[in-house]
Amino acid sequence: MASERGIAGKIDWRHGFGLFVLAALALSAAAQNVVGPAKERTLSSHFPSKPSLPPAYSISTDPLGFSSPGPIYLGSRNTLASLDFLDEDRLLFTFRVPGLLHRDPSGSDAGGERRIRAVVLALPGGTVQAQDTWTVHDRVRYLWMLQGGRFLLRDRNSLFEGGASLAMKSLFDFPGSLLDVEFDPGQQLLVTNSHEPVAKQKNASASAEADEAASADGDLVVRILRRTTGQLLLVSRARSAVHLSINSEGYLEGLRGQGMNWMLNLDYFTGGSRMLGGVESTCMPDDNFITDNLILAIGCGPYGESWLTAMTTAGRRLWKAQTPSTAVWPQLTVGLNGQRLALATLDISHSIDSFAPIGAEDVKEQSVTVFDSATGDIALVSPLSPILDAGGNVAISPSGRRVALLNAGAIQIFELGAPPALPAASAHER
């Protein structure tokens, strides 16, 4: 592994004019890696009133105790539910249980304490196989699905691992509040962001130096560690939470080029880097490894639309899709095998700009588009109801053949058939 200091210096990837020039010079070379024209499509701005395919079966959510959140939550980006496949024939559905806030003697709401109901549902009938109630202490994402019917549950500074029985075991404890968790596609590595202020020094002069360093580096800590062993591969301080897309070899950097051009760079854990290719965006693209050698970059168009670009780590563009400017706050869901992915958006009545900001009354619905990762073909389009602006209402089965949506008072399950095979990795990508 490269030294922690060497990798950590790259976490803040807007780190010098030299990289700006490097990215600009690499764009023409990267363009030569594009093989053939990428498939392009523009998504419809027509808000779907019903799914494009009928669901194979549905499970009513009322008997499970789920109730739609009120309009007061719209725009807060609170995680209010999580829908996931444990395997092809079982779902894990978790959701906030409404109730009175638990207050401590100081009069606060105990750091946002809330109860989460968890139920394991057998398909197709929806029989409850296991159930439990958890307590978590904030309002952001708390659950991530693992392969093999396992999942991670986050609360405060701790990660727990559970399975279909809902029995939990402690996995990791962090020195401060854990804010977010990401994985590589193989789920062998974890990226974590945690809130860990720098400790004050006893010596006055040393304390001043420490305060200055904390101000420069921030009080958020980014780590990369092995999920099964806890081995630490990287640790670095940052001024804000870092989205770090990783595969088994390294992590992605987005380097600004000329105009709307961005270069994707793969920094290897073992040292060194490789330019992968370029994408266009007016903002810094949100880059995501779908598989070890397939990347989806979500960028911004000049009129408020989103641009989705799928490319391989050899720089070959597979497809590109453009959302309408009235589709905002994209939420990405990826199947565990990477063969299908889903993009959920809020659908609003007008494009957003400085003269026309978004208000709750402008949100017409939430919808989802399910893509075949290899081709960009659309397998399903559907509304989502109730609106959950932080996501958690879309699930893709491990094989990619089934999709479950929280919609119209039910969990609707769709049979989509086998997705197309992903492109084989070239010798350059192995």
N, C-alpha and C positions, 0 to 999 in steps of 0.2 A: 504494500500500500504506500502511496505517497504520504509525505508527512502531513499531519493535521494542519500545521501552519500553512503549508503550500496550498492545500485544498481550500482551507478557510478563507484565504485571501481572495479566492475567486467567487465566494458566496455573493459579495456585492459586485455584480457583474457590470455595473456601469462604472468601471474602474480605470478609465484612462483613454486618452485620445488615440493611443496606439491600437487598441482593439477596434475603435471606430474605423480607422484606416484599414486595418486588417480585414474587417468585415466587408468594407466597400470593395477592396481588391479581390476578395474571394467570390463575389457574387457572379462574375462572368464565368469563372471556372466551375462553380457549383451548377450553373445552368446547363453545362454540358453533361451533367449526370442525369438529367431528366430524359427518360426514355419514352418517346412517343407522346402524343397529346393526352393530358390528364382529362378524365371525364368531368364535365362541369354541369351544374344544375342550379337553378334558382328556386327556392322553396316558395310555396304559395303564401300570399298574405291573407288568404281567406281563412277565417277562424273555423276549425272543424266543429260541427255540432254533434257529431257522433264518431265512433271509431271507424276507420276505413275498412276494417274487417270485423265481423261479429265475434264476440268472445266465445271461446269453446265452453266455458262455464264461469259462474260467478259465485262469490261467497259474500253474503250480506255482512256488513260491519256492525250493524246495530246490536245483534246478540253478543258481540265480542266486547261491548262497552265503549266503542269508539264514537266520539261525537265530533262534528265539524267545528274547527276553531272559528271564533267570531271575527268579524271584519277588523277589529282592533289590532289583530296580529299582522295584517297585511302591511308589508314594508319593513317589519321588524327583523326579518331573516332569522327568526327563531326556528330551531329544529323541533318539530312537533310530532313527527312520526318517522318510522323507518321500515321499509318493506324490502325483504330479502329472501332469496331462495337458499335454503340449507342444502338441498339437492334437487333433483328433477321433480320429486314428488312431495316435498315439504317446504312450507313457507314459514319464515319468522316475521311476525308482524308486531311491532312495538309502537307505543303511542303514549302521549302525555295523558294522565288521568286528571281531569279538572277537579279542583278542590281548593280549600282555604290555604293561604300561604302560611308556612311555619315561621314564626318570628322569634328571634332571640331577645334577651332582656334589653338590648340596646335599641330595639324597635326596628331593626332591619329585617329583610325577608330571608335571612340565613343564606345569603349569597346566591339567591335564586333557586333554592331547594325545590325540587318537584318530583312527583312520583311518575314512573314509567311502567305501564303494563306491558308484559311480553307474553305472546301466545305462539305456540308452534302448531301449524295447521297442516293436516294431511290433505293431499289432493287426490281426487277432485271434490270430495264431499265437504271439506272444510272442518273435519273433526278435530277438536282441540286435543293434542297429544301431550302438551305440557304448558304450564303457565306459571307466571311469577310476577312480582312487583318489585321494581328497583327504585332506589332513590339516587338522583344525580343532583348536582349543585350548580349548574349553570344552564344556559339556554341554547348552546351550540351543539354541533354534531357529537353524538355519544357512541355510535356503533359503526363498525366496519366489518364486512364479511370476509372470511378467509376461505381457502379451499378446504375440501373434505368436510364440509358441514360445521366448521368452527367459526367463531366470530370474536372480535375484540370489543370490550366495553370500557369506555373512559369515564372516570369521575375524579374531579380535582387533579391531583398529581399522580394518579394511579391508572394502570391498564390492567384489565382482567381478561381472561380467556374463558369462553364458554362453548357449549355445543347444544345438541338437540334436547338434552334433558334440562337445559338451563342452569345446571350446576356450574358455579363459577370458581376459578382459581386465580390467585394473584399472579401477574406476569412481571410487570415492572413498576417501580416507584421512581418518580423524578424529584429533584430538589425543589421544584416550583410547580405552579399550575400548568398542566398539560393543555395546550390550546388546539393542537391539530396533529393528525397522523396521516402519512402517505406511505405507499408501498412501491416496490418495483413490480413488474408484471408477474414474476414468479413468486412474489410475497416472501422472499428470503430476507429482504432488507426493509427497515423502517426509517422513514424520515419524520422527525418530531420537532415541533416548535413548543417551547415552554417558557413561561414568564419567570425569570430568575434574576432579580435585581442584584447588582454587585454589592458585596458586603462592605461596610464601612471599615476603614483602617483606624487603628487606635492612634497612631502617630499623626499629628496635625498635617505635616507636609505631605506625608504619604497619602493621607485621606484626600487632600486636594488633588493629588495626582490621580488617585483612584476615581474620584468624582469626574474629573476631566475625561478619563478613559471610558467610564461608563457612559458619559454623555456622547462620546464619539462612537462607541461600539453598540450602544443600546442595551436594554435589559431583557431581550429575548434571546434564547439559546436554541440553536439549530443543531440537531444530532443526526447522524446516520449510524444505525447499529443493526446487528444481525438479530432477526426476530427469535430464532430458536436458542441462541446462546447469550444474547445481550452484549456481544463483543462490540466495542465502540470503534467505528471507523473514522468518524469525523465529529468535531464539536467546534462551534463558532458562535460568537455573539453577533447580533444583528439589531438594526434600529426598528425593524418591523417584521411581521411574520413573513417567512420565505416559502414560496411554492417551489419545490425542488423536484423536478421530474427525473427519476432514475431508472436505469435498467440494471442488469447484472454486471455491467462493465463500468458505468460511470453516470454522470448527470449532465443535463442539457443546460446550455447558456443561450440566451437570446442576445445577439450582438447587433447594434444599430448600424445600418448602412446608409445609403443615400436615399432621400425621399421616404417612401413607404417600405423600403427594402430592409428585411431583417435576416441575419444569418444565424442558423442553428449550429451550435458547436457542441460536440460531445467531449467532455473532460473525463479522462479515464481515472479510476481510483488508483491505478498503478503509476500514474504520471503521464504527461503528454495529453494531446487532444487531437481531434479531427473535425474538419468542417463537413457538415452533412448536406447542406443545401439551403436555399433561401425561400422565404415566404413574404407576402406583402401584407402590411397592416399599418394603420395610422396610430395604433397603440402597441405597447409591448405584447406580443402574442402569448397566449396561455398554452404552453407546450405540454403534451401528455404522452407518455409511452403507453400505447395500447397493448403491444406485445414487446418482446425484447428488441425487435427490429422494425416495428411499425409505430409511427408517431402521428398524432392528431394535433395540429396547431389551430387554435381558435383566435383569430385576429379581428380587427375592426376595419370596416369599410369607411369611406369618407362621408357617408350620409347616415351613419348610425346603424348600418347593417353589420352582421357578423359574417366572417369568412372562415369556413372550415376547410383545412387543407390536410389531406392524408398523404404521407410520404414514408418511404423506407429509410433506414439509416444509411443506405447507399446513395441517398439523394434522389430517388425515383419517385415522382409524384404519381399517386394512384387516382385521386379524385379531388374535386373541390366543390363545395356547396355554399350558397349564399342565402342567409336568412333575410326576411324582410326587415326594414328598419323599425317596424312596429312589434318585433319580437325581441324582448329584452331579458336580462338577468339569466343567461344560459346556465343550465345545470347538466353536467355530463355524468352518465352512468355507463359503465363498461362491463360486459359479461366477463366472467373469470377466464374464459379461454380466448377472449379478445375478438371473437368472430362477429359479434354484434355490439353496437353501441347506441345509446339513446341520448337525445338532446331535448331537454324540457325548457320552455321559455314562458315568460309572462307575455300575453298578447294584449297590446294596448291600442287605443283608438287613434294615436297620432305618433309621428316621429318625435324624438326628444331632442331639444336643443336649448340654448340659453334663454330663448324667448318662450319655449313651451316645455317646461319641466313636467315630470310625471307626478300625478296625484292618485290617490286610491280610487277616485271615481273614473280614472282613465283606464284602469285594468278591466278588460273584458272577460278574459279567461286565462287559464294556463293550458298549454298543449305540449305534446311530446311527439317527436319524430324518431323512429327507430331505423337505423342504417345497417346495411351489411358492410362490415369494416373493409373488406377486400375491394368492393366495387363502388361503394357509395350509393347503391340502389336502396330505395326506401321500402322497408318491409311493413311498416305500420305507422299511421298517424292517428292521434286520438286526443280529445280533450281530457283534462284532469280536474276532478272535482272531489273535495274542496281544493282551493288553491293553497299550496304549501310552497312559499317562495324560497325556502331553504332546501327544497328537495325532499327525498325520502319516500316518494310516491310512485317510483318506477323500479322494477326489478327484472333482471335478465337471468335465466336459468344457466347453470354451469355449461350446458351444451350449446346454449344460444337458441335452442328450438322453441322455448317458451318465454313469454313476457307477461309480467303481472303488473297491473296498474290499479291505483286507488282512484276510483271514478264512480260517480253517480250512486253513492251509498253502498258500494260493494268493492271487493277485490275482484277485478276482471282478469281472467287468464286467457291468453291468446296462444294458439298453436301456429307457429310460423314455418315449421319445417326446418330442414337442415340449412344452415347458412353456407355460402360459398367458401371454399378453402382460402386461407390466407396465402399471399405470395411466399414462395420459398425464399429463405435467406440466400443471398449470393455469397460467393466465396469472400467477397470484400466485407460482408456483414458478419461473418462467423468469427 
